[in-house]
């Protein structure tokens, strides 16, 4: 027993946190297809197009725009973008899905400020096809209102955000958004079941845990992230309840992303870079080093 513990104490495991995101998003996609059925607008062809277009665009952009000598054959960030589109975007046209994927990945290379891309790629792709085509939509109710699914989203997403060190972005967004809905419902005389219906949306939770929290495009400083995510929540409430926009969170994130450089100037912080996290299997120590 002591020998086994000594071996574990000396054993470390290197994990890229993007691999955990890919696993989580893949799991949620499979879970949605099996348990929720989704709709006919998401099929194997659409999924394949989203992932292949994302990965291919990343490879070509690395090669010709970033001019890398040896680009990654399969980029982790491109996979995350493709899976995010599969989870949130719906279209009957594979061409529209391909356009969303290409525009999403290219936004990282073409729309930058001081070396940092302004938009979450998947969100940019979604907004692009919502505004430029009439054959795409986001289905807020596709996940239903399962307490188990909500708990699963919160548990897995919260764990990854804690490791990334960006948990406050999602927490503040959900807090302000939930409080705003509660105050509105109190004013209108609605019961708590209406609040639960509004907050327990799979699409909203996916947005909160895997899109608004993108560490490469959100403000660098902690106070900047807190104020920025609060503003996104307030704008979401305005767009949803004053302008009856079903895709309010995505447009709120898009508009506020334009102000990210201003938040970075006022509340400066360390620029995020993806890391390998080293876990010591026999203990609770971990450390991070640049990939």
VOBA-1610 file (N, C-alpha, C; in pm, whole numbers, padded with zeros to 5 digits, always signed):
BEGIN
Unk+00082-00120+00000Unk+00000+00000+00000Unk+00086+00126+00000Unk+00190+00125+00083Unk+00278+00242+00089Unk+00353+00261-00042Unk+00390+00147-00104Unk+00460+00157-00232Unk+00369+00218-00339Unk+00243+00176-00341Unk+00148+00229-00438Unk+00127+00379-00418Unk+00117+00421-00291Unk+00100+00564-00261Unk+00222+00643-00304Unk+00340+00586-00283Unk+00464+00654-00322Unk+00471+00673-00473Unk+00424+00571-00547Unk+00422+00581-00694Unk+00326+00691-00738Unk+00207+00696-00675Unk+00111+00800-00709Unk+00163+00939-00677Unk+00232+00950-00563Unk+00287+01080-00524Unk+00388+01132-00625Unk+00454+01042-00694Unk+00557+01082-00790Unk+00504+01090-00933Unk+00376+01056-00950Unk+00316+01054-01084Unk+00240+01184-01109Unk+00268+01246-01221Unk+00197+01368-01259Unk+00123+01345-01391Unk+00020+01424-01410Unk-00063+01412-01529Unk-00078+01551-01591Unk-00032+01567-01715Unk-00043+01694-01786Unk-00174+01699-01864Unk-00254+01802-01839Unk-00383+01816-01905Unk-00395+01956-01963Unk-00428+01965-02091Unk-00464+02092-02152Unk-00613+02114-02124Unk-00647+02226-02061Unk-00786+02248-02022Unk-00880+02256-02142Unk-00827+02283-02260Unk-00910+02280-02380Unk-00958+02138-02409Unk-00878+02037-02372Unk-00921+01899-02391Unk-01043+01869-02304Unk-01046+01927-02184Unk-01161+01909-02096Unk-01284+01977-02155Unk-01264+02095-02213Unk-01377+02163-02277Unk-01430+02083-02396Unk-01339+02028-02475Unk-01381+01947-02590Unk-01459+01825-02544Unk-01410+01761-02440Unk-01480+01643-02386Unk-01618+01682-02336Unk-01626+01794-02261Unk-01754+01836-02205Unk-01854+01872-02314Unk-01810+01949-02415Unk-01900+01988-02523Unk-01944+01867-02606Unk-01852+01774-02629Unk-01887+01652-02703Unk-01989+01571-02626Unk-01970+01561-02496Unk-02063+01488-02411Unk-02201+01551-02414Unk-02206+01686-02403Unk-02335+01754-02405Unk-02405+01739-02540Unk-02326+01741-02647Unk-02384+01722-02781Unk-02444+01583-02793Unk-02370+01482-02750Unk-02420+01345-02755Unk-02542+01329-02665Unk-02537+01388-02547Unk-02649+01380-02454Unk-02774+01446-02513Unk-02754+01561-02578Unk-02868+01629-02639Unk-02929+01550-02752Unk-02845+01488-02833Unk-02895+01408-02944Unk-02973+01286-02896Unk-02925+01226-02787Unk-02988+01103-02738Unk-03112+01133-02654Unk-03097+01222-02555Unk-03205+01243-02459Unk-03309+01345-02505Unk-03265+01449-02576Unk-03357+01554-02616Unk-03406+01538-02759Unk-03329+01464-02841Unk-03369+01445-02979Unk-03335+01562-03068Unk-03324+01684-03007Unk-03306+01807-03083Unk-03409+01810-03196Unk-03375+01862-03311Unk-03472+01864-03420Unk-03403+01826-03550Unk-03480+01821-03656Unk-03426+01774-03784Unk-03319+01866-03839Unk-03304+01987-03784Unk-03205+02081-03836Unk-03064+02048-03789Unk-03049+01950-03700Unk-02916+01907-03658Unk-02903+01758-03690Unk-02816+01725-03784Unk-02795+01586-03821Unk-02646+01562-03838Unk-02611+01441-03874Unk-02470+01406-03885Unk-02397+01491-03988Unk-02465+01526-04097Unk-02403+01609-04200Unk-02372+01749-04146Unk-02468+01808-04074Unk-02448+01942-04019Unk-02334+01943-03919Unk-02330+01841-03833Unk-02224+01831-03733Unk-02088+01818-03801Unk-02080+01731-03901Unk-01955+01710-03972Unk-01908+01838-04042Unk-02001+01908-04105Unk-01966+02032-04175Unk-01913+02135-04076Unk-01979+02150-03962Unk-01936+02250-03863Unk-01794+02222-03815Unk-01765+02096-03785Unk-01634+02062-03731Unk-01525+02068-03838Unk-01553+02011-03955Unk-01452+02011-04063Unk-01423+02154-04110Unk-01528+02234-04126Unk-01508+02373-04171Unk-01429+02453-04068Unk-01456+02433-03940Unk-01382+02504-03835Unk-01235+02465-03835Unk-01209+02335-03835Unk-01071+02286-03829Unk-00994+02325-03955Unk-01056+02311-04072Unk-00989+02344-04198Unk-00956+02492-04206Unk-01051+02577-04166Unk-01027+02722-04169Unk-00915+02761-04075Unk-00912+02700-03956Unk-00805+02727-03861Unk-00670+02689-03920Unk-00663+02573-03984Unk-00537+02525-04042Unk-00488+02620-04151Unk-00579+02659-04241Unk-00541+02746-04352Unk-00505+02887-04302Unk-00578+02935-04203Unk-00547+03068-04149Unk-00413+03068-04077Unk-00383+02961-04003Unk-00251+02950-03940Unk-00141+02949-04045Unk-00169+02884-04156Unk-00068+02867-04261Unk-00046+02995-04341Unk-00155+03062-04381Unk-00142+03175-04473Unk-00153+03312-04405Unk-00228+03323-04297Unk-00243+03453-04229Unk-00141+03467-04117Unk-00138+03365-04029Unk-00042+03370-03919Unk+00096+03324-03963Unk+00101+03255-04077Unk+00225+03209-04139Unk+00307+03118-04047Unk+00237+03023-03986Unk+00306+02920-03908Unk+00369+02820-04003Unk+00488+02776-03968Unk+00554+02677-04054Unk+00488+02540-04044Unk+00445+02504-03922Unk+00381+02373-03902Unk+00255+02391-03817Unk+00142+02427-03880Unk+00017+02442-03805Unk-00031+02309-03748Unk-00111+02318-03643Unk-00174+02197-03589Unk-00269+02140-03692Unk-00264+02010-03710Unk-00355+01947-03805Unk-00499+01958-03756Unk-00519+01934-03627Unk-00651+01948-03566Unk-00638+02043-03447Unk-00685+02164-03464Unk-00673+02266-03361Unk-00778+02246-03251Unk-00733+02254-03127Unk-00827+02241-03015Unk-00929+02354-03016Unk-00883+02477-03035Unk-00975+02591-03032Unk-01078+02582-03145Unk-01036+02532-03261Unk-01130+02516-03373Unk-01235+02409-03342Unk-01193+02301-03277Unk-01288+02198-03236Unk-01391+02254-03139Unk-01345+02335-03044Unk-01436+02397-02947Unk-01536+02486-03018Unk-01489+02562-03117Unk-01578+02649-03195Unk-01682+02566-03270Unk-01637+02461-03339Unk-01730+02377-03415Unk-01834+02311-03327Unk-01791+02259-03213Unk-01886+02195-03121Unk-01984+02296-03064Unk-01935+02417-03034Unk-02024+02522-02983Unk-02133+02557-03083Unk-02097+02563-03211Unk-02196+02590-03315Unk-02298+02477-03324Unk-02252+02353-03313Unk-02344+02238-03318Unk-02444+02241-03203Unk-02399+02287-03086Unk-02485+02287-02969Unk-02589+02398-02971Unk-02557+02510-03034Unk-02643+02627-03022Unk-02711+02671-03151Unk-02647+02650-03265Unk-02701+02701-03391Unk-02782+02594-03463Unk-02892+02635-03524Unk-02975+02544-03601Unk-02995+02599-03742Unk-02982+02513-03841Unk-03006+02550-03980Unk-03032+02424-04062Unk-03112+02439-04165Unk-03138+02327-04255Unk-03039+02322-04370Unk-02948+02418-04374Unk-02854+02431-04485Unk-02711+02406-04437Unk-02643+02310-04499Unk-02505+02287-04461Unk-02416+02403-04506Unk-02457+02476-04611Unk-02381+02592-04655Unk-02381+02702-04549Unk-02496+02722-04484Unk-02504+02824-04379Unk-02420+02783-04259Unk-02423+02654-04224Unk-02339+02608-04113Unk-02191+02625-04146Unk-02154+02596-04271Unk-02014+02614-04313Unk-01975+02761-04306Unk-02066+02850-04349Unk-02040+02994-04344Unk-02021+03039-04199Unk-02105+02988-04109Unk-02092+03023-03967Unk-01956+02980-03912Unk-01913+02858-03947Unk-01786+02806-03898Unk-01667+02885-03953Unk-01670+02914-04083Unk-01559+02987-04146Unk-01550+03128-04090Unk-01663+03198-04080Unk-01661+03335-04027Unk-01621+03336-03880Unk-01661+03235-03806Unk-01626+03226-03664Unk-01474+03218-03646Unk-01411+03126-03717Unk-01266+03107-03701Unk-01188+03225-03757Unk-01231+03277-03872Unk-01159+03390-03932Unk-01165+03515-03845Unk-01271+03529-03766Unk-01283+03647-03679Unk-01167+03655-03581Unk-01111+03541-03543Unk-00996+03542-03450Unk-00873+03602-03515Unk-00861+03588-03644Unk-00741+03633-03716Unk-00757+03774-03773Unk-00879+03810-03809Unk-00900+03935-03882Unk-00953+04049-03796Unk-01018+04018-03683Unk-01075+04123-03598Unk-01004+04118-03463Unk-00895+04191-03453Unk-00811+04187-03333Unk-00775+04329-03289Unk-00744+04340-03162Unk-00696+04467-03108Unk-00582+04436-03011Unk-00465+04491-03044Unk-00344+04466-02963Unk-00318+04317-02946Unk-00335+04243-03053Unk-00305+04101-03052Unk-00410+04012-02989Unk-00525+04069-02953Unk-00631+03992-02886Unk-00758+03998-02970Unk-00818+03881-02999Unk-00940+03886-03078Unk-01056+03935-02993Unk-01143+04017-03055Unk-01248+04084-02981Unk-01366+03993-02950Unk-01400+03904-03041Unk-01524+03829-03030Unk-01500+03683-02994Unk-01594+03627-02920Unk-01597+03483-02907Unk-01628+03426-03045Unk-01543+03336-03097Unk-01560+03291-03236Unk-01698+03232-03266Unk-01746+03141-03182Unk-01876+03078-03207Unk-01987+03182-03205Unk-01979+03277-03113Unk-02082+03381-03107Unk-02079+03468-03232Unk-01960+03500-03281Unk-01948+03578-03403Unk-02009+03503-03522Unk-01983+03373-03530Unk-02040+03292-03637Unk-02191+03289-03631Unk-02246+03276-03510Unk-02391+03273-03492Unk-02454+03406-03533Unk-02396+03517-03487Unk-02449+03648-03521Unk-02438+03673-03671Unk-02331+03626-03733Unk-02310+03646-03877Unk-02424+03584-03957Unk-02459+03459-03927Unk-02563+03393-04007Unk-02703+03440-03968Unk-02721+03482-03841Unk-02852+03536-03803Unk-02880+03667-03876Unk-02776+03747-03897Unk-02794+03879-03960Unk-02788+03873-04112Unk-02710+03781-04167Unk-02685+03781-04311Unk-02764+03675-04387Unk-02830+03585-04316Unk-02911+03484-04383Unk-03048+03477-04316Unk-03141+03410-04382Unk-03274+03391-04322Unk-03301+03243-04296Unk-03193+03164-04292Unk-03211+03020-04274Unk-03143+02965-04151Unk-03120+03049-04050Unk-03054+03002-03927Unk-03127+03058-03806Unk-03123+02984-03697Unk-03187+03028-03574Unk-03122+02961-03455Unk-03150+03017-03337Unk-03109+02957-03211Unk-03236+02916-03139Unk-03242+02793-03094Unk-03363+02740-03030Unk-03344+02739-02878Unk-03399+02839-02806Unk-03379+02846-02661Unk-03435+02727-02585Unk-03540+02664-02638Unk-03605+02557-02563Unk-03562+02417-02601Unk-03453+02404-02679Unk-03417+02272-02730Unk-03373+02175-02621Unk-03331+02226-02505Unk-03285+02139-02398Unk-03393+02108-02296Unk-03510+02171-02309Unk-03614+02148-02211Unk-03582+02217-02079Unk-03641+02168-01970Unk-03622+02230-01839Unk-03588+02125-01734Unk-03497+02037-01769Unk-03460+01929-01678Unk-03368+01978-01567Unk-03405+01949-01442Unk-03319+01986-01329Unk-03185+01912-01337Unk-03189+01786-01380Unk-03066+01708-01392Unk-02970+01771-01492Unk-03022+01814-01608Unk-02937+01875-01709Unk-02879+02007-01658Unk-02962+02086-01590Unk-02913+02213-01534Unk-02802+02189-01434Unk-02820+02089-01347Unk-02717+02056-01249Unk-02590+02009-01318Unk-02605+01933-01426Unk-02489+01882-01500Unk-02412+01996-01566Unk-02483+02089-01630Unk-02419+02205-01692Unk-02341+02286-01588Unk-02407+02312-01475Unk-02346+02394-01371Unk-02224+02326-01311Unk-02234+02195-01286Unk-02124+02121-01224Unk-02002+02114-01315Unk-02023+02069-01439Unk-01911+02053-01532Unk-01856+02189-01573Unk-01945+02281-01610Unk-01899+02415-01651Unk-01831+02488-01538Unk-01885+02479-01419Unk-01825+02547-01304Unk-01688+02493-01270Unk-01670+02362-01283Unk-01541+02301-01254Unk-01435+02351-01353Unk-01469+02353-01481Unk-01374+02399-01583Unk-01341+02546-01563Unk-01442+02629-01533Unk-01418+02772-01513Unk-01332+02798-01390Unk-01347+02715-01287Unk-01263+02729-01168Unk-01118+02702-01202Unk-01093+02599-01282Unk-00957+02569-01325Unk-00901+02679-01414Unk-00988+02740-01497Unk-00944+02848-01584Unk-00921+02978-01508Unk-00983+02992-01391Unk-00971+03115-01315Unk-01062+03225-01366Unk-01171+03191-01431Unk-01263+03290-01488Unk-01407+03266-01443Unk-01426+03205-01327Unk-01558+03166-01281Unk-01648+03287-01254Unk-01587+03400-01213Unk-01670+03515-01174Unk-01748+03573-01292Unk-01696+03556-01414Unk-01766+03609-01532Unk-01904+03546-01545Unk-01909+03414-01539Unk-02036+03343-01549Unk-02123+03366-01426Unk-02062+03362-01308Unk-02139+03376-01184Unk-02209+03511-01178Unk-02140+03618-01214Unk-02199+03752-01208Unk-02308+03767-01314Unk-02282+03713-01434Unk-02384+03720-01540Unk-02514+03653-01493Unk-02504+03530-01441Unk-02624+03458-01398Unk-02690+03525-01278Unk-02609+03582-01188Unk-02663+03650-01070Unk-02744+03773-01111Unk-02686+03859-01195Unk-02755+03981-01236Unk-02876+03948-01323Unk-02858+03854-01414Unk-02968+03815-01502Unk-03083+03754-01421Unk-03050+03663-01328Unk-03152+03600-01245Unk-03222+03699-01155Unk-03146+03794-01098Unk-03206+03895-01012Unk-03298+03987-01092Unk-03256+04021-01214Unk-03340+04107-01298Unk-03473+04040-01331Unk-03469+03912-01362Unk-03592+03839-01391Unk-03680+03830-01267Unk-03617+03805-01151Unk-03693+03795-01026Unk-03765+03927-00995Unk-03697+04040-01011Unk-03758+04171-00984Unk-03873+04198-01081Unk-03851+04162-01207Unk-03957+04182-01307Unk-04079+04096-01275Unk-04055+03971-01240Unk-04166+03881-01206Unk-04240+03927-01081Unk-04165+03981-00984Unk-04228+04033-00862Unk-04318+04151-00897Unk-04271+04237-00985Unk-04348+04354-01027Unk-04477+04312-01100Unk-04466+04207-01181Unk-04581+04162-01260Unk-04669+04063-01184Unk-04624+04019-01068Unk-04702+03927-00988Unk-04692+03781-01031Unk-04584+03746-01099Unk-04565+03607-01142Unk-04507+03524-01028Unk-04535+03395-01032Unk-04486+03303-00930Unk-04343+03257-00959Unk-04282+03186-00863Unk-04143+03141-00877Unk-04123+03042-00992Unk-04230+02971-01032Unk-04215+02875-01141Unk-04181+02946-01272Unk-04224+03071-01289Unk-04189+03148-01409Unk-04040+03181-01408Unk-03989+03215-01291Unk-03844+03243-01280Unk-03763+03119-01316Unk-03807+03004-01264Unk-03737+02879-01293Unk-03741+02848-01443Unk-03855+02873-01504Unk-03868+02850-01648Unk-03770+02938-01726Unk-03753+03062-01682Unk-03665+03155-01753Unk-03518+03122-01733Unk-03482+03083-01612Unk-03340+03065-01581Unk-03290+02925-01615Unk-03379+02826-01614Unk-03340+02688-01638Unk-03349+02654-01787Unk-03271+02726-01865Unk-03267+02703-02009Unk-03130+02646-02045Unk-03129+02531-02112Unk-03002+02470-02149Unk-02918+02561-02236Unk-02982+02632-02330Unk-02909+02722-02417Unk-02847+02837-02337Unk-02922+02889-02240Unk-02869+02997-02157Unk-02750+02950-02075Unk-02759+02830-02017Unk-02650+02778-01936Unk-02527+02746-02020Unk-02547+02692-02140Unk-02435+02670-02230Unk-02369+02802-02266Unk-02451+02904-02293Unk-02399+03037-02323Unk-02318+03090-02206Unk-02372+03074-02086Unk-02307+03130-01967Unk-02177+03060-01932Unk-02173+02926-01945Unk-02057+02852-01899Unk-01952+02828-02007Unk-01993+02832-02135Unk-01897+02796-02240Unk-01881+02901-02349Unk-01952+03016-02339Unk-01935+03119-02441Unk-01895+03252-02380Unk-01973+03304-02288Unk-01942+03433-02229Unk-01812+03428-02148Unk-01772+03308-02110Unk-01653+03292-02026Unk-01526+03264-02106Unk-01532+03273-02240Unk-01415+03248-02324Unk-01297+03333-02277Unk-01192+03272-02221Unk-01085+03351-02157Unk-01000+03431-02255Unk-01007+03399-02384Unk-00924+03468-02482Unk-00987+03596-02534Unk-01117+03618-02510Unk-01182+03736-02565Unk-01247+03826-02459Unk-01257+03779-02335Unk-01317+03861-02230Unk-01213+03955-02171Unk-01254+04057-02093Unk-01157+04149-02032Unk-01053+04076-01947Unk-00932+04132-01943Unk-00823+04068-01871Unk-00834+04087-01720Unk-00876+04205-01676Unk-00883+04233-01533Unk-01008+04177-01467Unk-00996+04137-01341Unk-01110+04076-01271Unk-01226+04173-01258Unk-01199+04298-01218Unk-01308+04396-01205Unk-01367+04429-01340Unk-01283+04430-01442Unk-01334+04451-01577Unk-01431+04342-01618Unk-01397+04217-01585Unk-01486+04104-01619Unk-01617+04112-01542Unk-01611+04153-01416Unk-01731+04162-01333Unk-01827+04267-01389Unk-01775+04385-01419Unk-01859+04493-01472Unk-01907+04459-01612Unk-01819+04401-01693Unk-01853+04363-01831Unk-01965+04260-01834Unk-01955+04156-01753Unk-02058+04052-01751Unk-02190+04104-01693Unk-02181+04197-01599Unk-02303+04261-01547Unk-02373+04339-01657Unk-02294+04411-01736Unk-02351+04489-01847Unk-02416+04399-01950Unk-02355+04283-01977Unk-02414+04188-02072Unk-02548+04136-02020Unk-02554+04107-01891Unk-02679+04059-01832Unk-02789+04166-01842Unk-02755+04291-01812Unk-02854+04399-01819Unk-02900+04423-01962Unk-02806+04422-02057Unk-02843+04440-02197Unk-02929+04324-02247Unk-02898+04204-02199Unk-02980+04087-02235Unk-03124+04105-02189Unk-03141+04154-02067Unk-03277+04177-02014Unk-03351+04281-02097Unk-03280+04387-02135Unk-03344+04493-02215Unk-03385+04441-02352Unk-03293+04372-02419Unk-03322+04320-02553Unk-03433+04215-02550Unk-03437+04137-02444Unk-03536+04028-02437Unk-03675+04079-02403Unk-03684+04170-02304Unk-03816+04208-02254Unk-03868+04340-02310Unk-03780+04422-02365Unk-03826+04546-02427Unk-03835+04534-02579Unk-03746+04453-02637Unk-03745+04438-02783Unk-03785+04297-02827Unk-03816+04210-02729Unk-03867+04074-02755Unk-03774+03996-02847Unk-03645+04005-02821Unk-03544+03938-02902Unk-03507+03806-02835Unk-03543+03694-02897Unk-03520+03563-02838Unk-03371+03531-02825Unk-03291+03587-02914Unk-03146+03562-02913Unk-03071+03672-02839Unk-03136+03733-02743Unk-03080+03849-02671Unk-02940+03826-02614Unk-02912+03712-02547Unk-02777+03695-02489Unk-02666+03702-02593Unk-02690+03647-02710Unk-02587+03642-02814Unk-02559+03782-02871Unk-02664+03860-02890Unk-02645+03997-02939Unk-02585+04085-02831Unk-02622+04064-02706Unk-02564+04142-02596Unk-02414+04117-02586Unk-02374+03991-02597Unk-02231+03957-02594Unk-02159+04020-02714Unk-02220+04015-02831Unk-02159+04071-02951Unk-02133+04221-02934Unk-02235+04294-02890Unk-02221+04440-02876Unk-02120+04477-02768Unk-02126+04409-02654Unk-02036+04444-02544Unk-01892+04401-02572Unk-01874+04301-02660Unk-01738+04260-02695Unk-01662+04373-02764Unk-01735+04461-02832Unk-01671+04576-02897Unk-01607+04670-02795Unk-01655+04664-02670Unk-01603+04752-02565Unk-01494+04687-02480Unk-01460+04563-02511Unk-01359+04493-02432Unk-01227+04570-02421Unk-01175+04629-02530Unk-01050+04706-02517Unk-01060+04821-02416Unk-01179+04882-02406Unk-01197+04991-02309Unk-01190+04936-02167Unk-01255+04821-02144Unk-01249+04758-02013Unk-01105+04718-01979Unk-01030+04673-02077Unk-00890+04635-02054Unk-00804+04756-02018Unk-00838+04873-02073Unk-00762+04994-02042Unk-00791+05044-01901Unk-00918+05034-01859Unk-00955+05084-01727Unk-00918+04987-01615Unk-00939+04858-01641Unk-00911+04756-01539Unk-00812+04656-01598Unk-00686+04686-01584Unk-00583+04605-01649Unk-00560+04475-01572Unk-00522+04373-01645Unk-00494+04243-01585Unk-00400+04165-01675Unk-00361+04050-01628Unk-00269+03966-01705Unk-00343+03900-01820Unk-00286+03908-01939Unk-00345+03846-02058Unk-00347+03694-02042Unk-00461+03634-02072Unk-00474+03489-02055Unk-00399+03415-02165Unk-00335+03306-02128Unk-00277+03214-02226Unk-00309+03073-02182Unk-00337+02987-02279Unk-00370+02849-02247Unk-00249+02780-02184Unk-00274+02695-02087Unk-00166+02631-02014Unk-00188+02482-02004Unk-00078+02414-01983Unk-00086+02274-01939Unk-00094+02277-01787Unk-00191+02210-01731Unk-00202+02200-01586Unk-00150+02065-01541Unk-00055+02067-01447Unk+00006+01945-01399Unk-00058+01902-01268Unk-00119+01784-01268Unk-00183+01731-01148Unk-00095+01623-01087Unk-00071+01634-00958Unk+00002+01531-00886Unk-00100+01431-00832Unk-00098+01309-00886Unk-00206+01214-00859Unk-00216+01175-00712Unk-00106+01175-00643Unk-00110+01133-00504Unk-00134+01244-00406Unk-00152+01366-00454Unk-00174+01478-00364Unk-00266+01578-00427Unk-00271+01698-00368Unk-00362+01799-00418Unk-00290+01918-00478Unk-00163+01901-00512Unk-00088+02012-00569Unk-00105+02012-00719Unk-00108+02129-00777Unk-00108+02140-00922Unk-00041+02269-00960Unk+00017+02272-01078Unk+00084+02391-01125Unk+00059+02404-01274Unk+00077+02523-01327Unk+00053+02545-01469Unk+00177+02602-01535Unk+00198+02560-01656Unk+00308+02612-01735Unk+00259+02637-01876Unk+00320+02730-01948Unk+00274+02766-02081Unk+00287+02651-02177Unk+00183+02637-02260Unk+00184+02530-02360Unk+00280+02566-02472
//
